[in-house]
């Protein structure tokens, strides 16, 4: 299994937006994203997301690391 790339919270949100996710609210440094037909996710607005945190987000969204890398670029 490939290691997830190092991305910021903003980059992660931008990549998930390509899947149809929209930010519905933000409390402090955490943004909540929702998408019709998919599970909602919370993304920390950090300069660099921990790889374990990103892997958890990807698992909730239902995409692989490789698919996410394609969305980031």
N, CA, C and O atoms as a MOPAC input file, in Angstrom:
PM7 MOZYME 1SCF
protein

 N      0.84100 1    -1.17200 1     0.00000 1
 C      0.00000 1     0.00000 1     0.00000 1
 C      0.88800 1     1.23800 1     0.00000 1
 O      1.80700 1     1.34900 1     0.81100 1
 N      0.61700 1     2.14900 1    -0.89400 1
 C      1.42200 1     3.36700 1    -1.02600 1
 C      1.12200 1     4.33500 1     0.10800 1
 O      0.00800 1     4.38700 1     0.62900 1
 N      2.14300 1     5.09800 1     0.47500 1
 C      1.96200 1     6.11300 1     1.51700 1
 C      1.23900 1     7.31100 1     0.92100 1
 O      1.54300 1     7.72300 1    -0.19800 1
 N      0.28300 1     7.87600 1     1.65600 1
 C     -0.41300 1     9.05400 1     1.14400 1
 C      0.54700 1    10.23100 1     1.00900 1
 O      1.52800 1    10.31400 1     1.74800 1
 N      0.27900 1    11.13600 1     0.07800 1
 C      1.15000 1    12.29600 1    -0.09100 1
 C      0.96600 1    13.28100 1     1.05600 1
 O     -0.06600 1    13.27800 1     1.72700 1
 N      1.96600 1    14.12100 1     1.27600 1
 C      1.84100 1    15.16900 1     2.27900 1
 C      1.11500 1    16.35200 1     1.64700 1
 O      1.62200 1    16.97300 1     0.71300 1
 N     -0.07200 1    16.65800 1     2.16000 1
 C     -0.87300 1    17.75500 1     1.63600 1
 C     -1.40800 1    18.58000 1     2.80100 1
 O     -1.46800 1    18.11300 1     3.93800 1
 N     -1.79500 1    19.81200 1     2.49400 1
 C     -2.41200 1    20.65900 1     3.51600 1
 C     -3.91000 1    20.37100 1     3.55200 1
 O     -4.44400 1    19.67700 1     2.68700 1
 N     -4.57300 1    20.91400 1     4.56400 1
 C     -6.01900 1    20.76600 1     4.65400 1
 C     -6.72000 1    21.38900 1     3.46100 1
 O     -7.68800 1    20.82800 1     2.94700 1
 N     -6.23900 1    22.55100 1     3.01100 1
 C     -6.83900 1    23.22200 1     1.85600 1
 C     -6.68600 1    22.38600 1     0.58600 1
 O     -7.61700 1    22.29400 1    -0.21400 1
 N     -5.51700 1    21.77900 1     0.40100 1
 C     -5.28800 1    20.93300 1    -0.77600 1
 C     -6.19900 1    19.70100 1    -0.74300 1
 O     -6.71500 1    19.26900 1    -1.77300 1
 N     -6.38500 1    19.14700 1     0.45000 1
 C     -7.25600 1    17.98300 1     0.59700 1
 C     -8.69600 1    18.35700 1     0.25700 1
 O     -9.38100 1    17.61100 1    -0.44400 1
 N     -9.15500 1    19.49800 1     0.74500 1
 C    -10.51400 1    19.94600 1     0.46300 1
 C    -10.70000 1    20.20000 1    -1.02400 1
 O    -11.73800 1    19.85500 1    -1.58800 1
 N     -9.70000 1    20.80200 1    -1.66700 1
 C     -9.77600 1    21.06200 1    -3.10900 1
 C     -9.87100 1    19.74600 1    -3.89000 1
 O    -10.62200 1    19.65600 1    -4.86200 1
 N     -9.12000 1    18.73700 1    -3.47200 1
 C     -9.16000 1    17.43700 1    -4.15100 1
 C    -10.52100 1    16.77000 1    -3.95000 1
 O    -11.07800 1    16.19400 1    -4.88500 1
 N    -11.05300 1    16.84800 1    -2.72900 1
 C    -12.34900 1    16.23400 1    -2.46100 1
 C    -13.47300 1    16.98400 1    -3.17300 1
 O    -14.50500 1    16.39300 1    -3.49100 1
 N    -13.28300 1    18.26800 1    -3.42400 1
 C    -14.28000 1    19.05100 1    -4.16700 1
 C    -14.42300 1    18.50900 1    -5.58900 1
 O    -15.49900 1    18.60000 1    -6.18100 1
 N    -13.35600 1    17.95100 1    -6.13500 1
 C    -13.41900 1    17.36700 1    -7.47400 1
 C    -14.30600 1    16.12000 1    -7.50300 1
 O    -14.76800 1    15.70200 1    -8.56400 1
 N    -14.54000 1    15.53100 1    -6.32200 1
 C    -15.44500 1    14.38500 1    -6.21600 1
 C    -16.88000 1    14.83000 1    -5.95200 1
 O    -17.79800 1    14.01100 1    -5.97900 1
 N    -17.07600 1    16.12000 1    -5.69900 1
 C    -18.41400 1    16.63000 1    -5.42800 1
 C    -18.64600 1    17.06500 1    -3.99300 1
 O    -19.75100 1    17.48200 1    -3.64700 1
 N    -17.62900 1    16.97400 1    -3.15500 1
 C    -17.76300 1    17.40600 1    -1.76400 1
 C    -17.81700 1    18.92600 1    -1.68800 1
 O    -17.13200 1    19.62100 1    -2.43900 1
 N    -18.63900 1    19.43600 1    -0.77200 1
 C    -18.71900 1    20.86800 1    -0.50500 1
 C    -18.58500 1    21.09000 1     0.99500 1
 O    -19.04900 1    20.28600 1     1.80400 1
 N    -17.94600 1    22.18800 1     1.34500 1
 C    -17.77900 1    22.52200 1     2.74800 1
 C    -19.08700 1    23.11200 1     3.25900 1
 O    -19.58400 1    24.10000 1     2.71700 1
 N    -19.64300 1    22.50100 1     4.30800 1
 C    -20.92100 1    22.96300 1     4.83500 1
 C    -20.75800 1    23.79000 1     6.10300 1
 O    -21.61600 1    24.61100 1     6.42800 1
 N    -19.67100 1    23.57700 1     6.81100 1
 C    -19.41800 1    24.38400 1     8.00700 1
 C    -17.97100 1    24.22200 1     8.44800 1
 O    -17.25800 1    23.31900 1     8.01100 1
 N    -17.56400 1    25.12800 1     9.32500 1
 C    -16.22800 1    25.06200 1     9.90200 1
 C    -16.30400 1    25.54200 1    11.34000 1
 O    -16.90700 1    26.57400 1    11.63500 1
 N    -15.69000 1    24.78400 1    12.22300 1
 C    -15.62700 1    25.16300 1    13.63000 1
 C    -14.17100 1    25.10000 1    14.04600 1
 O    -13.57800 1    24.02300 1    14.11500 1
 N    -13.60900 1    26.24700 1    14.31800 1
 C    -12.19200 1    26.29700 1    14.66100 1
 C    -11.35400 1    25.91000 1    13.46700 1
 O    -11.47700 1    26.50000 1    12.39300 1
 N    -10.50400 1    24.92000 1    13.65000 1
 C     -9.60200 1    24.52700 1    12.57000 1
 C    -10.05900 1    23.25100 1    11.86200 1
 O     -9.24600 1    22.56700 1    11.24000 1
 N    -11.35000 1    22.92700 1    11.94900 1
 C    -11.85700 1    21.72100 1    11.30100 1
 C    -13.03000 1    22.05800 1    10.39100 1
 O    -13.98900 1    22.70800 1    10.80900 1
 N    -12.94500 1    21.61200 1     9.14600 1
 C    -13.99900 1    21.85300 1     8.16300 1
 C    -14.78400 1    20.57000 1     7.94100 1
 O    -14.20800 1    19.48400 1     7.87200 1
 N    -16.08400 1    20.69500 1     7.83200 1
 C    -16.96100 1    19.54800 1     7.57800 1
 C    -17.38500 1    19.58500 1     6.11700 1
 O    -17.86900 1    20.60400 1     5.62400 1
 N    -17.19800 1    18.45300 1     5.42400 1
 C    -17.53600 1    18.34800 1     4.01000 1
 C    -18.62400 1    17.29800 1     3.83300 1
 O    -18.62700 1    16.26800 1     4.50800 1
 N    -19.55300 1    17.57500 1     2.91200 1
 C    -20.61000 1    16.61800 1     2.61200 1
 C    -20.74000 1    16.45700 1     1.10600 1
 O    -20.42200 1    17.35900 1     0.33100 1
 N    -21.22000 1    15.27600 1     0.71400 1
 C    -21.43200 1    14.96400 1    -0.69500 1
 C    -22.60700 1    13.99200 1    -0.77000 1
 O    -22.69200 1    13.04200 1     0.00800 1
 N    -23.49900 1    14.24100 1    -1.70500 1
 C    -24.64900 1    13.36500 1    -1.88300 1
 C    -24.17700 1    11.96600 1    -2.26200 1
 O    -23.40000 1    11.79200 1    -3.20000 1
 N    -24.65600 1    10.97700 1    -1.52300 1
 C    -24.32000 1     9.59200 1    -1.82200 1
 C    -23.02000 1     9.10500 1    -1.21100 1
 O    -22.63800 1     7.95300 1    -1.41600 1
 N    -22.33000 1     9.95900 1    -0.46500 1
 C    -21.07300 1     9.56900 1     0.18200 1
 C    -21.11700 1     9.98800 1     1.64800 1
 O    -21.93100 1    10.82300 1     2.04400 1
 N    -20.23900 1     9.40300 1     2.43700 1
 C    -20.16400 1     9.74800 1     3.85600 1
 C    -19.57800 1    11.14100 1     4.04700 1
 O    -18.66200 1    11.53000 1     3.32200 1
 N    -20.09700 1    11.90100 1     5.01800 1
 C    -19.48900 1    13.20400 1     5.31900 1
 C    -18.13000 1    12.99600 1     5.99300 1
 O    -17.91300 1    11.98200 1     6.65800 1
 N    -17.22200 1    13.95200 1     5.82300 1
 C    -15.89500 1    13.86000 1     6.42900 1
 C    -15.52000 1    15.19900 1     7.05500 1
 O    -16.00800 1    16.25300 1     6.64800 1
 N    -14.65300 1    15.13400 1     8.04200 1
 C    -14.09700 1    16.31800 1     8.68000 1
 C    -12.62800 1    16.39400 1     8.33100 1
 O    -11.89400 1    15.41700 1     8.48300 1
 N    -12.19200 1    17.56600 1     7.85700 1
 C    -10.79800 1    17.75300 1     7.45200 1
 C    -10.18700 1    18.84500 1     8.32400 1
 O    -10.70100 1    19.96300 1     8.35700 1
 N     -9.08600 1    18.53800 1     9.03800 1
 C     -8.40100 1    19.58000 1     9.79900 1
 C     -7.73100 1    20.57200 1     8.85000 1
 O     -7.15300 1    20.17000 1     7.84000 1
 N     -7.80400 1    21.84100 1     9.16400 1
 C     -7.23100 1    22.88700 1     8.31700 1
 C     -5.77100 1    23.14300 1     8.72400 1
 O     -5.39800 1    24.27200 1     9.04300 1
 N     -4.96700 1    22.10000 1     8.70900 1
 C     -3.56800 1    22.19800 1     9.10200 1
 C     -2.69800 1    22.45300 1     7.87100 1
 O     -3.10600 1    22.18600 1     6.74100 1
 N     -1.48900 1    22.97400 1     8.11100 1
 C     -0.55100 1    23.20200 1     7.01300 1
 C     -0.11000 1    21.89600 1     6.37300 1
 O      0.17400 1    21.85100 1     5.17500 1
 N     -0.05200 1    20.83600 1     7.16700 1
 C      0.33100 1    19.51500 1     6.66500 1
 C     -0.46100 1    18.47100 1     7.43800 1
 O     -0.35300 1    18.38100 1     8.66100 1
 N     -1.25600 1    17.68200 1     6.72300 1
 C     -2.03900 1    16.63500 1     7.36800 1
 C     -1.15600 1    15.43700 1     7.68300 1
 O     -0.30300 1    15.05300 1     6.88300 1
 N     -1.36700 1    14.86000 1     8.83800 1
 C     -0.67500 1    13.63300 1     9.20500 1
 C     -1.11700 1    12.53500 1     8.24500 1
 O     -2.28300 1    12.48700 1     7.85400 1
 N     -0.21400 1    11.67300 1     7.86900 1
 C     -0.54300 1    10.62400 1     6.89500 1
 C     -1.64400 1     9.70100 1     7.40200 1
 O     -2.48300 1     9.25000 1     6.62300 1
 N     -1.64400 1     9.41900 1     8.69500 1
 C     -2.70100 1     8.57500 1     9.26800 1
 C     -4.05900 1     9.25700 1     9.20400 1
 O     -5.07300 1     8.60500 1     8.95400 1
 N     -4.08100 1    10.56000 1     9.42800 1
 C     -5.32700 1    11.32300 1     9.33900 1
 C     -5.84400 1    11.31500 1     7.90800 1
 O     -7.03400 1    11.10300 1     7.67300 1
 N     -4.95400 1    11.54400 1     6.95700 1
 C     -5.35300 1    11.54200 1     5.54600 1
 C     -5.84800 1    10.16000 1     5.13100 1
 O     -6.83800 1    10.05100 1     4.40700 1
 N     -5.18200 1     9.12200 1     5.57500 1
 C     -5.60500 1     7.75500 1     5.24500 1
 C     -7.01800 1     7.49700 1     5.79000 1
 O     -7.82800 1     6.84900 1     5.12800 1
 N     -7.31300 1     8.00200 1     6.99200 1
 C     -8.63700 1     7.85400 1     7.58500 1
 C     -9.69900 1     8.60100 1     6.77000 1
 O    -10.80800 1     8.10200 1     6.58100 1
 N     -9.35400 1     9.79300 1     6.29200 1
 C    -10.27100 1    10.57700 1     5.45300 1
 C    -10.56100 1     9.81100 1     4.16300 1
 O    -11.71300 1     9.70900 1     3.74300 1
 N     -9.51800 1     9.27700 1     3.54200 1
 C     -9.68500 1     8.54300 1     2.28800 1
 C    -10.52900 1     7.29000 1     2.48600 1
 O    -11.32800 1     6.93200 1     1.62000 1
 N    -10.35500 1     6.62900 1     3.61400 1
 C    -11.14500 1     5.43700 1     3.91500 1
 C    -12.62200 1     5.80600 1     4.05700 1
 O    -13.49400 1     5.09200 1     3.56100 1
 N    -12.90100 1     6.92300 1     4.73500 1
 C    -14.29000 1     7.36900 1     4.90800 1
 C    -14.91900 1     7.75700 1     3.57600 1
 O    -16.10400 1     7.51100 1     3.34900 1
 N    -14.12700 1     8.36200 1     2.69700 1
 C    -14.61900 1     8.78500 1     1.38700 1
 C    -14.78600 1     7.58300 1     0.45400 1
 O    -15.65400 1     7.58200 1    -0.41900 1
 N    -13.95500 1     6.57100 1     0.64600 1
 C    -14.05300 1     5.36400 1    -0.17600 1
 C    -13.20100 1     5.41100 1    -1.42100 1
 O    -13.57100 1     4.84400 1    -2.44900 1
 N    -12.04900 1     6.08800 1    -1.34200 1
 C    -11.12700 1     6.12000 1    -2.48400 1
 C     -9.75200 1     5.64500 1    -2.03000 1
 O     -9.44000 1     5.64500 1    -0.83900 1
 N     -8.94100 1     5.24300 1    -2.99600 1
 C     -7.59400 1     4.77200 1    -2.69100 1
 C     -6.61400 1     5.94700 1    -2.70200 1
 O     -6.94300 1     7.05000 1    -3.13900 1
 N     -5.41700 1     5.68100 1    -2.21400 1
 C     -4.35800 1     6.69000 1    -2.21200 1
 C     -4.03800 1     7.10500 1    -3.64900 1
 O     -3.83100 1     8.28700 1    -3.92500 1
 N     -3.99900 1     6.13900 1    -4.55200 1
 C     -3.69300 1     6.42700 1    -5.94600 1
 C     -4.76000 1     7.32900 1    -6.58000 1
 O     -4.43700 1     8.25100 1    -7.33000 1
 N     -6.03500 1     7.05200 1    -6.27000 1
 C     -7.11500 1     7.88800 1    -6.78800 1
 C     -7.00000 1     9.31100 1    -6.24400 1
 O     -7.21500 1    10.28300 1    -6.96800 1
 N     -6.66000 1     9.41800 1    -4.96400 1
 C     -6.50400 1    10.73700 1    -4.35400 1
 C     -5.34600 1    11.50800 1    -4.99300 1
 O     -5.45900 1    12.70500 1    -5.25400 1
 N     -4.24100 1    10.81800 1    -5.23900 1
 C     -3.09300 1    11.47900 1    -5.88600 1
 C     -3.48600 1    12.03800 1    -7.24000 1
 O     -3.00700 1    13.10300 1    -7.62900 1
 N     -4.34900 1    11.34000 1    -7.96500 1
 C     -4.83600 1    11.83500 1    -9.24500 1
 C     -5.69800 1    13.08500 1    -9.09900 1
 O     -5.72200 1    13.93400 1    -9.98900 1
 N     -6.40100 1    13.19600 1    -7.98400 1
 C     -7.24200 1    14.36300 1    -7.72500 1
 C     -6.43300 1    15.57400 1    -7.28800 1
 O     -6.81700 1    16.71400 1    -7.54600 1
 N     -5.30600 1    15.31700 1    -6.62100 1
 C     -4.46200 1    16.41900 1    -6.11900 1
 C     -3.76900 1    17.11300 1    -7.27800 1
 O     -3.62900 1    18.33600 1    -7.27100 1
 N     -3.34000 1    16.35800 1    -8.26400 1
 C     -2.57300 1    16.94000 1    -9.37200 1
 C     -3.43700 1    17.45600 1   -10.47300 1
 O     -2.92800 1    17.97200 1   -11.46800 1

